[in-house]
Amino acid sequence: MSPEDTAGRLRDAIAAAAILAVDPSGLGGICLRGPAGVLRDLWLESLRCALPPGGRVRRVPAHASEGRLLGELDLEATLAAGRPVIASGLLAAADGALLVLAGAERLDRRTAAHYGRVLDERRVPPVRGEAGPTDEVHLGLVALDESEGDDDPPAAGLRDRLALHLDLEGLRATRLDPGPSADAVIAARTRLDRTSVPDALLEELTRAALLLGIDSARAPLQAVRVTRIAAALNGRAEAIAEDAALAARLVLAPRATRVPAEDAAPPPAEPPPDRTDVPPEEAEPGADSLDANADLVLEAARAAIPRALLDALTAGGAPRAARAAAGRSGAEVRGALRGRPAGVRAGAPDGRRRLSLLDTLRAAAPWQRLRRAIPGRAAAPRILVRRDDLRVRTYQSRTETTTIFVVDASGSAAMHRLAEAKGAVELVLADCYVRRDRVALVAFRRTTAELLLAPTRSLVRAKKSLAQLAGGGGTPLAAGLDAAARLAAQILRRGGTPTVVVLSDGRANVALDGSPGRGRAEDDARAAAQRLRLAGAAVLFVDTSPRPAAAARELADTMRARYLPLPHADARVLSRAATSLNGR
C-alpha cells in the first residue's frame, strides 16, 4: 500500500468519526473492522473527542445476556412484591449514548436481531410478554469486527443497519491528525436540517450502488444522509461531489458485491424539453459543474473497495458478507442453556443460566419460620425467598473445534514418510469434515513456517493445500511450533477450542532466526514446545521417523502432548487419537 493510499484511508477514518458524532442515531452506527491495537484505540479516542459535552460512550460485552440487554424479571423483587417487577436493561439505560460492542462477529443471530430491532424501532422490545419500557431510545452502535480471513463477519442484518463501514486492516499509525472539534460537530447538527443534496448527486449515489451490486435499499439512503452530514461539517448549505464521494467510500464501497467496469456509463438521460422562451442566462446555475463531477462518486467508490474484498471479487468469489448471509453448514455452537446437565449452583438466573425452582424452594424452606418472626412481616407472602436462596441449573456445552495440522515438509521428512503422513492427515481431515470442525494447515521447511490454509470448513481446500505441499530443505521445527501456538491463541480468544496435530520426526536443524545448526535449533524447538504448551491447546505429536526416536518423545513430553509413533498409528488409530484430545 502506497503512502498516499494510507494517508487517504486515515483521513477517511477521521472523517467517519466526526460524521458519526454528528448523528449517531440517524446513521445507526459504524462497523469497524480490524484487530485490537493502537490504531483502533486512537480512532475511538478521536470519536470521544468529537462528541459534544454530555455525549456518552459505553462498552457492552458481546456475551451480555438477552435479559441484561433488554431488561428482565427481577425475581427477588417480584417474590417480595407479589407482582411482576421488570428491571431495565443496558439498552434502555443507554439512551443518547454510543455503544461500543466488542467482538461483534461472535454475536448470535438472536442477539444481533435485538440490536437491529432497537435501531429500527428506537425502543426496547418488551421482556417475554411483560410490559417493557415505552420511551424512545436513541443510540448508535460501534460494532468492533475482529474477524479474519474466512471467519464469518457480524450478522448481515446488523451490518445493514450500520451506515458507516470502516476497515482498519493493514493500516499502521501511532497518531491521528485531529479531526473536527466538538464545537464543529454542534454547529453541523444545527445546520443539518437546512442542508440539501442536489438531484444530480442523488442519482449518482443510486447509480453507484446499482453498479456495485448492492441490493439493500438502505445503502443509498444512508449514503445520502452521510453526504448531507459531510456538507454540514464543512459549513455548506448544499452538498457537492466531494461530499458524495466521501459517502461512497464509507457507505457503498465496503458493501460491493461486484467491481464496476471502468467504462460504466450513466444511463441516458431524457432530453430536456424544447423551451425557446427561457433565455440561456436563466439556466440552472451549477448544472454543468455537477454533470462534470458526477463520475467522481463512482470512481471514489471503486478506488475505496477494501483490498481483500477486491481480490475476492476479481477472482470471482463471494465476499465475506455474502458467504455469511448464505448460511453456515454444520452444527452451531450450543449455548449454556442446552447440553448436558452439570449440576445446580447458587446464583441468579440470566440468559446463560436457568432458575431451578425446586432447588430454590428447598434452599429457602429452612428459614421460613425465622424470616416470618421479623417485625413487619405480618402480610408477607406465604414463601419468603431471598436472593441468596436462588439456585440455577447449569449445562455443559461444546464449542467449535479447530484442528491445526503442523506438517514437517523438510528434506528428511520427504525422504522418509511425508507421503504416508499426508495420507494419514487426509483421513483425519475427512473425519473433521463429518464433525463440521474447522481445519488449518501449517507447514515448515527450509528456514520458515507457513500458514498454508487458514481455519476453514472446506475439505476440498484442505486436501488441495495438502496435495500441493512439496518437501525439501532444513527442519525449522521451532518456527512451525511457534506458528501453531500463535494460531491456537487466536482461536482461544474467539471462544473456540484448538487442537494441534504435529507430524514430525523431531530432528530440528534450523534455528528460529533461520540460521543452521542442530544444537541451537534443538534449544529453540524445546522453547517453542513450552510456548505451545502455555497456549492452552491440546496437542498430539505424531512421530514420522522410520523408528520411534527419543528426541521426538522428549519434545512431546515438553509440550505435554500425546505421543504417537506413526509405525503404530494406522488411519483409524490416528483419527481416534486426534478426536479424543478434547473429549469429543
C-alpha positions as CSV (number, residue, x, y, z in Angstrom):
1,M,0.0,0.0,0.0
2,S,1.4,3.4,-1.0
3,P,1.9,6.2,1.5
4,E,-0.8,8.2,-0.4
5,D,-3.3,5.4,-0.1
6,T,-2.5,5.0,3.6
7,A,-2.9,8.8,4.2
8,G,-6.2,8.8,2.3
9,R,-7.6,5.9,4.4
10,L,-6.6,7.6,7.6
11,R,-8.3,10.8,6.5
12,D,-11.5,8.9,5.8
13,A,-11.2,7.3,9.2
14,I,-11.0,10.7,10.9
15,A,-14.0,11.9,8.8
16,A,-16.0,8.8,9.8
17,A,-15.6,9.6,13.5
18,A,-16.8,13.1,13.0
19,I,-19.7,12.1,10.8
20,L,-20.9,9.5,13.4
21,A,-20.6,12.1,16.2
22,V,-23.0,14.4,14.3
23,D,-25.9,11.9,14.1
24,P,-25.3,8.5,15.8
25,S,-28.9,7.6,16.0
26,G,-29.8,8.6,12.4
27,L,-26.8,6.6,11.0
28,G,-27.3,3.6,13.2
29,G,-23.6,3.4,13.8
30,I,-20.4,2.0,12.3
31,C,-18.9,-1.4,11.6
32,L,-15.3,-1.0,12.5
33,R,-13.2,-3.9,11.2
34,G,-9.6,-4.5,12.3
35,P,-7.6,-6.1,15.1
36,A,-7.4,-4.6,18.6
37,G,-4.4,-2.3,18.8
38,V,-3.1,1.2,18.9
39,L,-4.9,2.5,15.8
40,R,-8.3,1.3,16.9
41,D,-7.8,2.9,20.3
42,L,-6.8,6.1,18.6
43,W,-9.9,6.1,16.4
44,L,-12.2,5.5,19.4
45,E,-10.5,8.4,21.2
46,S,-11.0,10.6,18.2
47,L,-14.7,9.7,18.3
48,R,-14.9,10.6,22.0
49,C,-13.2,14.0,21.4
50,A,-15.7,14.8,18.6
51,L,-18.7,14.2,20.7
52,P,-20.3,17.3,22.3
53,P,-20.3,17.7,26.1
54,G,-22.6,15.1,27.6
55,G,-22.0,12.6,24.8
56,R,-21.5,9.1,26.3
57,V,-19.6,6.2,25.0
58,R,-20.4,2.9,26.8
59,R,-18.9,-0.5,26.2
60,V,-21.1,-3.6,26.0
61,P,-19.6,-7.1,26.2
62,A,-20.6,-9.4,23.3
63,H,-21.6,-12.1,25.8
64,A,-24.2,-9.9,27.6
65,S,-27.3,-12.0,28.0
66,E,-30.7,-11.1,26.4
67,G,-32.2,-10.2,29.8
68,R,-29.2,-7.9,30.6
69,L,-29.7,-6.1,27.3
70,L,-33.5,-5.8,27.1
71,G,-34.4,-6.0,30.8
72,E,-35.6,-8.9,32.8
73,L,-37.8,-10.0,35.5
74,D,-36.3,-9.1,38.9
75,L,-37.1,-12.4,40.6
76,E,-36.3,-11.2,44.2
77,A,-38.3,-8.0,43.9
78,T,-41.2,-9.9,42.2
79,L,-41.4,-12.5,45.0
80,A,-41.3,-9.8,47.6
81,A,-43.9,-7.6,46.0
82,G,-46.2,-10.4,44.8
83,R,-46.4,-8.8,41.3
84,P,-44.0,-8.8,38.2
85,V,-41.2,-6.3,38.6
86,I,-39.2,-5.6,35.5
87,A,-35.5,-4.4,35.8
88,S,-34.4,-2.2,32.9
89,G,-31.6,-3.4,30.7
90,L,-28.5,-1.9,29.2
91,L,-30.2,-0.7,26.0
92,A,-32.9,1.3,27.8
93,A,-30.2,2.9,30.0
94,A,-28.1,3.8,27.0
95,D,-30.5,6.4,25.5
96,G,-28.4,9.1,23.8
97,A,-25.2,7.1,24.1
98,L,-22.8,5.4,21.7
99,L,-22.5,1.7,22.5
100,V,-19.1,0.1,21.7
101,L,-19.8,-3.6,21.1
102,A,-16.6,-5.7,21.3
103,G,-16.5,-9.0,19.4
104,A,-19.5,-8.2,17.2
105,E,-18.6,-11.2,14.9
106,R,-19.3,-13.5,17.8
107,L,-22.9,-12.3,18.3
108,D,-25.5,-15.0,17.8
109,R,-28.2,-14.2,15.3
110,R,-30.9,-13.7,18.0
111,T,-28.9,-11.0,19.9
112,A,-28.0,-9.3,16.6
113,A,-31.7,-9.2,15.7
114,H,-32.5,-7.5,19.1
115,Y,-29.9,-4.8,18.3
116,G,-31.3,-4.3,14.8
117,R,-34.9,-4.0,16.2
118,V,-33.9,-1.3,18.6
119,L,-32.1,0.6,15.9
120,D,-35.2,0.3,13.6
121,E,-38.0,1.0,16.1
122,R,-36.0,3.2,18.6
123,R,-37.5,1.4,21.5
124,V,-36.6,-1.6,23.6
125,P,-38.9,-4.6,22.9
126,P,-40.9,-6.0,25.9
127,V,-39.4,-8.7,28.0
128,R,-41.1,-12.1,27.4
129,G,-44.5,-10.7,27.0
130,E,-44.3,-8.4,30.0
131,A,-44.8,-4.6,29.7
132,G,-41.4,-3.1,28.9
133,P,-40.1,0.5,28.5
134,T,-42.2,2.6,26.1
135,D,-39.9,5.6,25.9
136,E,-37.9,6.2,22.7
137,V,-34.3,5.1,22.8
138,H,-31.8,6.9,20.6
139,L,-28.5,5.3,20.4
140,G,-25.7,4.5,17.9
141,L,-23.6,1.3,17.7
142,V,-19.9,0.9,17.2
143,A,-19.6,-2.8,16.2
144,L,-15.9,-3.9,16.5
145,D,-15.3,-6.7,14.0
146,E,-12.1,-8.7,14.7
147,S,-12.8,-11.4,12.1
148,E,-10.0,-12.5,9.8
149,G,-9.7,-14.5,6.6
150,D,-12.5,-17.0,6.3
151,D,-14.1,-16.0,9.6
152,D,-17.7,-15.0,9.5
153,P,-18.3,-11.3,9.8
154,P,-21.1,-9.9,12.1
155,A,-24.7,-10.8,11.2
156,A,-25.7,-9.3,7.8
157,G,-28.9,-7.8,9.3
158,L,-27.0,-5.9,11.9
159,R,-24.3,-4.6,9.4
160,D,-27.0,-3.5,7.0
161,R,-28.4,-1.1,9.7
162,L,-25.0,0.5,10.3
163,A,-24.4,3.2,7.7
164,L,-20.7,3.5,8.1
165,H,-18.2,0.7,7.4
166,L,-14.5,1.3,8.1
167,D,-11.7,-1.2,7.5
168,L,-8.5,-0.6,9.5
169,E,-6.9,-3.9,8.4
170,G,-3.4,-3.3,7.2
171,L,-3.1,0.2,8.5
172,R,-0.4,1.2,11.0
173,A,-0.3,4.5,12.8
174,T,0.9,5.8,16.2
175,R,-1.1,9.0,16.0
176,L,-4.1,10.5,14.1
177,D,-4.4,14.1,12.9
178,P,-7.1,16.0,14.9
179,G,-10.5,15.9,13.3
180,P,-13.4,18.4,13.6
181,S,-13.8,19.6,17.1
182,A,-16.9,19.2,19.3
183,D,-17.9,22.8,18.5
184,A,-17.8,22.0,14.8
185,V,-20.0,18.9,15.4
186,I,-22.5,21.0,17.4
187,A,-22.6,23.6,14.5
188,A,-23.1,20.8,12.0
189,R,-26.1,19.4,14.0
190,T,-27.8,22.8,13.9
191,R,-27.4,23.3,10.2
192,L,-28.1,19.7,9.2
193,D,-31.8,20.1,8.6
194,R,-31.1,23.1,6.3
195,T,-28.5,21.2,4.2
196,S,-29.7,19.8,0.9
197,V,-28.3,17.3,-1.7
198,P,-28.8,18.2,-5.4
199,D,-30.8,15.8,-7.6
200,A,-27.8,15.0,-9.7
201,L,-25.8,13.7,-6.7
202,L,-28.9,11.7,-5.6
203,E,-29.0,10.0,-9.0
204,E,-25.2,9.4,-8.9
205,L,-25.2,7.8,-5.5
206,T,-28.1,5.5,-6.6
207,R,-26.3,4.6,-9.8
208,A,-23.1,3.8,-7.9
209,A,-25.0,1.5,-5.6
210,L,-26.5,-0.3,-8.6
211,L,-23.2,-0.7,-10.4
212,L,-21.5,-2.0,-7.2
213,G,-24.2,-4.8,-7.0
214,I,-25.7,-3.5,-3.7
215,D,-29.1,-5.0,-3.3
216,S,-30.0,-3.2,0.0
217,A,-32.4,-0.2,-0.2
218,R,-30.9,1.2,3.0
219,A,-27.4,1.8,1.5
220,P,-28.3,4.6,-0.9
221,L,-30.4,6.3,1.7
222,Q,-27.6,6.1,4.2
223,A,-25.2,7.4,1.6
224,V,-27.4,10.4,1.1
225,R,-27.5,11.1,4.8
226,V,-23.7,10.8,5.1
227,T,-23.4,13.3,2.2
228,R,-25.6,15.8,4.0
229,I,-23.6,15.4,7.2
230,A,-20.3,15.8,5.4
231,A,-21.6,19.0,3.8
232,A,-22.9,20.4,7.1
233,L,-19.5,19.7,8.7
234,N,-17.8,21.8,6.0
235,G,-20.3,24.6,6.5
236,R,-22.1,24.1,3.2
237,A,-25.8,24.6,2.6
238,E,-25.7,22.3,-0.4
239,A,-23.6,19.2,-0.8
240,I,-21.0,19.0,-3.6
241,A,-19.4,16.0,-5.4
242,E,-16.6,15.7,-2.8
243,D,-19.2,15.1,0.0
244,A,-20.9,12.4,-2.1
245,A,-17.5,10.8,-2.9
246,L,-16.7,10.5,0.8
247,A,-20.1,8.9,1.4
248,A,-19.4,6.4,-1.4
249,R,-16.1,5.4,0.2
250,L,-17.6,5.0,3.7
251,V,-21.0,3.5,2.9
252,L,-21.1,2.0,-0.6
253,A,-17.6,0.6,-1.3
254,P,-17.4,-1.9,1.6
255,R,-20.8,-3.3,0.6
256,A,-19.8,-4.0,-3.0
257,T,-20.6,-7.4,-4.5
258,R,-19.0,-6.8,-7.9
259,V,-16.4,-4.4,-9.4
260,P,-18.0,-1.9,-11.8
261,A,-16.5,-1.8,-15.3
262,E,-14.1,1.0,-16.0
263,D,-16.3,2.4,-18.8
264,A,-19.5,2.2,-16.8
265,A,-21.6,5.0,-18.2
266,P,-24.6,6.6,-16.7
267,P,-28.0,5.7,-18.2
268,P,-29.0,8.0,-20.9
269,A,-30.9,11.0,-19.6
270,E,-34.2,12.2,-21.1
271,P,-33.7,15.1,-23.5
272,P,-34.7,18.4,-22.0
273,P,-38.0,19.9,-23.2
274,D,-37.8,22.3,-26.1
275,R,-38.1,25.6,-24.3
276,T,-37.4,28.6,-26.5
277,D,-38.9,31.1,-24.1
278,V,-36.1,30.6,-21.5
279,P,-33.1,32.7,-22.1
280,P,-29.7,30.9,-21.8
281,E,-28.7,33.1,-18.8
282,E,-31.6,31.8,-16.8
283,A,-30.5,28.1,-16.9
284,E,-29.9,26.4,-13.5
285,P,-26.6,27.6,-12.1
286,G,-24.0,24.9,-11.3
287,A,-25.7,22.2,-13.5
288,D,-22.6,21.8,-15.8
289,S,-20.4,21.5,-12.7
290,L,-22.5,18.7,-11.2
291,D,-22.5,16.8,-14.5
292,A,-18.7,17.2,-14.8
293,N,-18.2,15.8,-11.3
294,A,-20.9,13.1,-11.4
295,D,-18.4,10.3,-12.2
296,L,-16.3,11.3,-9.2
297,V,-18.7,9.4,-6.9
298,L,-18.4,6.0,-8.7
299,E,-14.6,6.4,-9.1
300,A,-14.3,7.1,-5.4
301,A,-16.3,4.0,-4.5
302,R,-14.3,1.8,-6.9
303,A,-11.0,3.0,-5.5
304,A,-12.1,2.5,-1.9
305,I,-13.2,-1.1,-2.2
306,P,-11.1,-2.9,0.5
307,R,-8.2,-4.9,-0.9
308,A,-9.3,-8.3,0.5
309,L,-12.9,-7.7,-0.9
310,L,-11.5,-6.5,-4.2
311,D,-9.3,-9.6,-4.5
312,A,-12.3,-11.9,-3.8
313,L,-14.5,-10.1,-6.3
314,T,-11.8,-10.1,-9.0
315,A,-11.2,-13.8,-8.5
316,G,-14.9,-14.4,-8.9
317,G,-15.5,-15.5,-5.3
318,A,-18.2,-14.3,-3.0
319,P,-17.4,-11.6,-0.5
320,R,-17.3,-12.4,3.2
321,A,-20.7,-10.8,3.8
322,A,-22.4,-12.8,1.0
323,R,-20.9,-16.1,2.3
324,A,-22.1,-15.3,5.8
325,A,-25.6,-14.4,4.6
326,A,-25.9,-17.6,2.7
327,G,-25.8,-19.6,5.9
328,R,-23.4,-21.8,7.7
329,S,-23.0,-25.5,7.2
330,G,-22.8,-27.8,10.2
331,A,-24.0,-27.5,13.7
332,E,-23.8,-24.2,15.6
333,V,-22.2,-23.8,19.0
334,R,-24.8,-24.5,21.6
335,G,-25.3,-22.1,24.5
336,A,-25.2,-22.9,28.1
337,L,-28.9,-23.3,28.2
338,R,-28.5,-26.6,26.4
339,G,-26.3,-29.6,26.6
340,R,-25.6,-32.0,29.4
341,P,-26.8,-31.0,32.9
342,A,-23.8,-30.1,35.0
343,G,-25.5,-29.6,38.4
344,V,-27.1,-26.8,40.4
345,R,-25.3,-23.8,42.0
346,A,-26.2,-20.6,43.8
347,G,-26.8,-17.6,41.6
348,A,-29.4,-15.5,39.9
349,P,-30.9,-16.6,36.5
350,D,-29.8,-14.8,33.4
351,G,-29.5,-15.5,29.7
352,R,-26.9,-18.2,30.4
353,R,-28.5,-20.0,33.4
354,R,-32.0,-21.2,34.2
355,L,-33.7,-21.0,37.5
356,S,-34.1,-24.3,39.3
357,L,-37.4,-23.7,41.1
358,L,-37.4,-26.9,43.2
359,D,-33.8,-26.3,44.5
360,T,-34.6,-22.6,45.2
361,L,-37.6,-23.6,47.3
362,R,-35.6,-26.3,49.0
363,A,-32.9,-23.7,49.9
364,A,-35.5,-21.2,51.3
365,A,-37.6,-23.7,53.3
366,P,-35.4,-24.0,56.5
367,W,-35.5,-20.2,57.0
368,Q,-39.2,-19.5,56.7
369,R,-40.1,-19.5,60.5
370,L,-37.1,-17.2,61.3
371,R,-38.0,-14.8,58.5
372,R,-41.6,-14.6,59.5
373,A,-40.6,-13.7,63.0
374,I,-39.0,-10.4,61.8
375,P,-41.3,-7.4,62.7
376,G,-43.3,-6.0,59.9
377,R,-43.7,-9.4,58.1
378,A,-47.4,-10.0,59.1
379,A,-48.6,-9.5,55.5
380,A,-45.7,-11.3,53.9
381,P,-46.2,-13.8,51.1
382,R,-46.5,-17.5,52.0
383,I,-42.9,-18.2,51.0
384,L,-40.2,-15.7,51.6
385,V,-37.4,-16.1,49.1
386,R,-34.2,-14.0,49.2
387,R,-31.6,-13.6,46.6
388,D,-29.2,-16.0,48.5
389,D,-31.8,-18.8,48.0
390,L,-31.8,-18.6,44.3
391,R,-30.4,-21.7,42.6
392,V,-29.7,-22.1,38.9
393,R,-29.1,-25.2,36.8
394,T,-26.0,-25.2,34.6
395,Y,-25.4,-27.2,31.5
396,Q,-22.2,-28.2,29.8
397,S,-21.9,-27.3,26.1
398,R,-19.3,-27.7,23.5
399,T,-17.5,-25.1,21.5
400,E,-16.4,-25.2,17.9
401,T,-13.1,-27.1,17.4
402,T,-10.3,-26.2,15.1
403,T,-7.7,-28.8,14.3
404,I,-4.4,-27.3,13.4
405,F,-2.1,-29.7,11.4
406,V,1.6,-28.9,11.7
407,V,3.4,-30.8,9.0
408,D,7.1,-31.3,8.7
409,A,7.9,-30.9,5.0
410,S,11.7,-30.8,5.3
411,G,14.1,-32.9,3.3
412,S,14.4,-35.7,5.9
413,A,10.6,-35.9,6.1
414,A,10.2,-36.0,2.3
415,M,12.8,-38.8,2.1
416,H,11.2,-40.9,4.8
417,R,7.4,-40.6,5.3
418,L,5.9,-37.4,4.0
419,A,3.6,-39.2,1.6
420,E,2.4,-41.5,4.4
421,A,1.9,-38.5,6.7
422,K,-0.2,-36.8,4.0
423,G,-2.3,-39.9,3.7
424,A,-2.9,-40.0,7.5
425,V,-3.8,-36.3,7.5
426,E,-6.3,-36.7,4.7
427,L,-8.2,-39.4,6.6
428,V,-8.3,-37.2,9.7
429,L,-9.5,-34.3,7.5
430,A,-12.4,-36.4,6.4
431,D,-13.3,-37.2,10.0
432,C,-13.1,-33.4,10.8
433,Y,-15.4,-32.7,7.9
434,V,-18.0,-35.1,9.2
435,R,-18.0,-33.4,12.6
436,R,-18.0,-29.9,10.9
437,D,-14.8,-28.9,12.6
438,R,-12.6,-26.2,11.2
439,V,-9.1,-27.3,10.0
440,A,-5.9,-25.3,9.4
441,L,-2.6,-26.4,7.9
442,V,0.8,-25.1,8.9
443,A,3.9,-26.5,7.1
444,F,7.6,-25.8,7.9
445,R,10.6,-26.4,5.8
446,R,13.8,-24.7,4.7
447,T,14.1,-21.7,7.1
448,T,10.5,-20.7,8.0
449,A,7.0,-21.9,8.7
450,E,4.0,-21.0,6.5
451,L,0.3,-21.0,7.1
452,L,-0.9,-22.8,4.0
453,L,-4.6,-22.9,5.0
454,A,-6.3,-20.5,7.4
455,P,-9.1,-22.1,9.6
456,T,-11.8,-23.3,7.2
457,R,-14.5,-26.0,6.9
458,S,-13.7,-26.7,3.3
459,L,-12.5,-30.2,2.8
460,V,-11.6,-29.5,-0.8
461,R,-9.4,-26.6,0.0
462,A,-7.7,-28.6,2.8
463,K,-6.9,-31.5,0.5
464,K,-5.7,-29.3,-2.3
465,S,-3.3,-27.4,0.0
466,L,-2.0,-30.7,1.4
467,A,-1.5,-32.2,-2.1
468,Q,0.5,-29.2,-3.3
469,L,2.8,-29.4,-0.3
470,A,6.3,-30.3,-1.6
471,G,9.2,-31.4,0.7
472,G,12.8,-30.2,0.8
473,G,15.3,-28.2,2.8
474,G,16.0,-27.9,6.5
475,T,13.8,-28.5,9.5
476,P,12.8,-25.3,11.3
477,L,10.7,-27.1,13.9
478,A,10.7,-24.1,16.3
479,A,9.1,-21.9,13.6
480,G,6.4,-24.5,13.0
481,L,5.5,-24.8,16.7
482,D,5.5,-21.1,17.2
483,A,3.1,-20.6,14.2
484,A,0.8,-23.2,15.7
485,A,1.0,-21.5,19.2
486,R,0.0,-18.2,17.7
487,L,-2.9,-19.6,15.8
488,A,-4.1,-21.6,18.8
489,A,-4.0,-18.5,21.0
490,Q,-6.1,-16.6,18.3
491,I,-8.7,-19.3,18.3
492,L,-8.9,-19.4,22.1
493,R,-9.5,-15.6,22.2
494,R,-12.5,-16.1,19.9
495,G,-14.1,-18.7,22.1
496,G,-13.1,-21.8,20.1
497,T,-11.2,-24.9,21.1
498,P,-7.9,-25.5,19.2
499,T,-6.4,-29.0,18.7
500,V,-2.8,-29.2,17.4
501,V,-1.6,-32.3,15.5
502,V,2.2,-32.2,14.9
503,L,3.7,-34.6,12.3
504,S,7.5,-34.5,12.5
505,D,10.5,-36.6,13.3
506,G,11.5,-34.1,15.9
507,R,15.0,-33.6,14.5
508,A,15.4,-29.8,14.2
509,N,18.4,-28.4,12.4
510,V,17.3,-24.8,11.7
511,A,17.1,-22.2,14.5
512,L,14.2,-19.8,14.9
513,D,16.0,-17.0,13.2
514,G,16.7,-19.2,10.1
515,S,20.4,-19.9,10.9
516,P,21.6,-23.5,10.5
517,G,23.0,-25.5,13.5
518,R,21.5,-28.5,15.2
519,G,22.3,-27.5,18.8
520,R,20.7,-24.1,18.7
521,A,17.8,-25.4,16.6
522,E,17.0,-28.1,19.2
523,D,17.1,-25.5,22.0
524,D,14.8,-23.2,20.1
525,A,12.4,-26.2,19.4
526,R,12.2,-27.0,23.1
527,A,11.5,-23.4,24.0
528,A,8.8,-23.3,21.2
529,A,7.3,-26.5,22.6
530,Q,7.0,-24.9,26.0
531,R,5.2,-21.9,24.4
532,L,2.8,-24.2,22.7
533,R,2.1,-25.9,26.0
534,L,1.3,-22.5,27.6
535,A,-1.0,-21.6,24.7
536,G,-3.6,-24.0,26.2
537,A,-4.2,-26.2,23.2
538,A,-4.4,-30.0,23.3
539,V,-1.6,-31.4,21.3
540,L,-0.9,-34.7,19.5
541,F,2.7,-35.4,18.4
542,V,2.9,-38.0,15.6
543,D,6.5,-39.2,15.2
544,T,7.1,-39.7,11.5
545,S,10.6,-41.1,11.8
546,P,11.2,-44.7,10.5
547,R,11.7,-45.9,14.0
548,P,10.4,-44.2,17.2
549,A,13.0,-41.6,18.3
550,A,13.9,-40.5,21.8
551,A,14.2,-36.9,20.7
552,A,10.6,-36.8,19.5
553,R,9.4,-38.4,22.7
554,E,11.2,-35.8,24.8
555,L,9.8,-33.0,22.7
556,A,6.3,-34.4,23.1
557,D,6.8,-34.5,26.9
558,T,7.9,-30.9,26.9
559,M,4.7,-29.7,25.3
560,R,2.7,-32.2,27.3
561,A,1.4,-33.8,24.1
562,R,0.1,-37.2,23.5
563,Y,2.9,-39.2,21.7
564,L,2.0,-41.5,18.8
565,P,4.7,-43.1,16.6
566,L,3.5,-43.4,13.0
567,P,4.6,-47.0,12.5
568,H,2.0,-48.0,15.2
569,A,-0.6,-45.4,14.1
570,D,-2.8,-46.5,11.2
571,A,-5.5,-44.2,10.0
572,R,-8.1,-45.4,12.5
573,V,-5.7,-45.0,15.5
574,L,-4.6,-41.6,14.4
575,S,-8.2,-40.4,13.9
576,R,-9.3,-41.7,17.3
577,A,-6.3,-40.0,18.9
578,A,-7.0,-36.6,17.3
579,T,-10.7,-36.7,18.2
580,S,-10.1,-37.7,21.8
581,L,-7.8,-34.8,22.7
582,N,-10.7,-32.6,23.7
583,G,-13.0,-35.4,24.9
584,R,-15.1,-35.5,21.7
